[in-house]
Amino acid sequence: MLKVNDINVYYGNIHALKDISLEVHTDEIVALIGANGAGKSTTLKTISGLMRTKTGSITLMGEDITHTDAHKLVSKGLAHVPEGRRIFLQMTVLENLEMGAYTQPGYVKEGIKDIFERFPRLKHRKNQIAGTLSGGEQQMLAMGRALMSKPKLLMLDEPSMGLAPILVQQIFDIIKELHAAGTTILLVEQNAEMALRIADRAYVLESGRITISGTGKELAQSDSIKKAYLGG
Amino acid sequence: MTLISNLINGISLGSVYAIIALGYTMVYGIAKMLNFAHGDVIMVGAYISYLSTTALNVPPLLSVLIAMVVCTVLGVVIEGLAYRPLRKASSLAVLITAIGVSYFLQNAALLIWGSAPKSFSSIVPFDSISLFGGDLIITSEAIVTVITCIVIMILLNLFTKKGKMGKAMRAVSEDKDAAQLMGINTNFTISMTFAIGSALAAVAGVLLCSAYPTLTPTTGSMPGIKAFTAAVFGGIGSIPGAMLGGILLGVIEIFATSYISSQLSDAILFAILIIVLLVKPTGLLGKAVKEKV
């Protein structure tokens, strides 16, 4: 589904990603874990076209998208829920969802119905300005908005950030449901324990490099991972 | 009666400022830049309308349409050539470029059309209305200007609230990256904003010169600055704010001119602006955005 091949990304003079290669196969959940500033978000931004790589290539379903504009990737089946949710705070919940279906004008009605079934809390707040939602509701809206583009590959950047444990569990349940419904998922998380539990495979990023990769189970049991990311 | 007459003149002048201010505020809201060349697009619009009626004998209404088309193209070209390459540059660089574009337009107009003032004949075909046995005269230009302004406001409001492109503009104005992730082409959206703003500038130019019929290459510069002031006054980035700011500014200007001093009117105008900004830094209708985390 997605193949990232030896990319090197810079912020000015800072070498943020160093020879990153990773793959996401159809129907997988792949987790990208690592500490703050390791380059997880940068990796997602480069895949979705918000940032550019100096070298290497990125292919989505066999098509080279290394130099494709971000806005053109949405209709190719890529959705990216960015770090910090980035919903449109001054627009209503409904308008946010409509924006999500910008490339799928025929899907607006059906999509909104679907999203409201999946996230009933959003339905009650549909005419509310998104900035007035709670953190958990905003995360649901961000995910719902991304689903409105009918993605084949959904990239989630820290969906659990800033949420109470019970909400984190809910978000992860939703990720599992989406996966069961046929969406391939690339998940960036600091909550390594939760991420490894649902991931088929995972990569560990450390200062811009991938240091370890393996199945979710393998990594969850690896001593070095336990020490560094799982609190013991 | 003079009071009512002054009020009507003020609202009429203010409506022109409001239409110009809309262009400033929309571009600011979406591209986060001050397009100081906007005032000079007004001047180009007025010249195009003037030339099509005098040299080509086009009917007045059609001349407005021609001016709108030319200004739309001009706005999109200015954005594409001068501002788009600076999208990631500092806002200071963009500001200086905008001032440069403004001078370029003024001097190009000077070169093409000369410095001699042209006397613009009103595009409004019917007569002024005389009320109370001639005590109160409402010019036909004032009526047309105010109606045009109201129609533009209603249409723009519908467009940004209900239209797909309008909603996309709001999305881009709030968060460019997130808008791109929705599949919105931000460059195209910004171009469209310049197109709409410039078409409105053409309308404003024609209305302005219909009421104040002297047309020179610097005709647009002072109304441009005042309309920018109006946009800040009302809360920059806010469409209703631009309307309110424009109309208030027009009324204050006319009142200051007739009751205090015509020489001091601009000074009074800007003094009031400074006071408003001291009390409410976001302008009358601007709101500080609070983010809930």
Interface residues (C-beta under 8 A of the other chain):
Chain A: S48 G49 L50 D69 A70 H71 K72 V74 S75 A79 H80 P82 R86 I87 F88 L89 Q90 M91 E95 E98 M99 G100 Y102 T103 P105 G131 T132 L133 S134 G135 Q138 R145 A146 S149 G162
Chain B: K164 K167 A168 R170 A171 E174 D175 D177 A178 A179 Q180 L181 M182 G183 I184 N185 T186 V289 K290 E291 K292 V293
